[in-house]
Amino acid sequence: MTDKPQPITKDGLHKIQEELHYLETERRPEIAEKIRLAKELMSTPNDAEYEDAKNEQAMVEGRIQQLQSLLTNAAVIDEDGAHKSKIVVLGSTVKVRSSEDGKVKEYTVVGPAETDPREGKISHESPVGRALIGKKLHDEVQVNAPKGIITLKITKIS
């Protein structure tokens, strides 16, 4: 991760703190115990259980470092201000209508660490997020999507 500020909501920050706590207090000791047991039972230098445990340890330690970096560089989004804003900013929830098929979609614009398209959370760095930031109610934006350029009309900002 970089050392630049990472925008995140209060809820997202809380989830990251919970995940970090779980990894440090539960997963790390579990994996250490797996490694200890595998070492005791190891019959060959290339024992599969030992290697699996070491790989799992590396993944968990990498994730811990990633979360620690994110927390160090977290910049909490002013969600209250975003919900009162008349333009789309980080933390805004935006309803858009596609000119292509008329479907209405709702997105919440968040930082990259919280992106979850299934929940409608899109990064301000994504094509749709970049197109929406700074726009007002009833503005139309064009987004270069994999299937071509799509036009979205902002129908609500909250």
Secondary structure, DSSP 8 states (H G I E B T S, - for coil): --SS-EEE-HHHHHHHHHHHHHIIIIIHHHHHHHHHHHHHH--STT-HHHHHHHHHHHHHHHHHHHHHHHHHTEEE--HHHHHH-SB--TT-EEEEEETTT--EEEEEEE-GGG-BGGGTEEETTSHHHHHHTT-BTT-EEEEEETTEEEEEEEEEE-
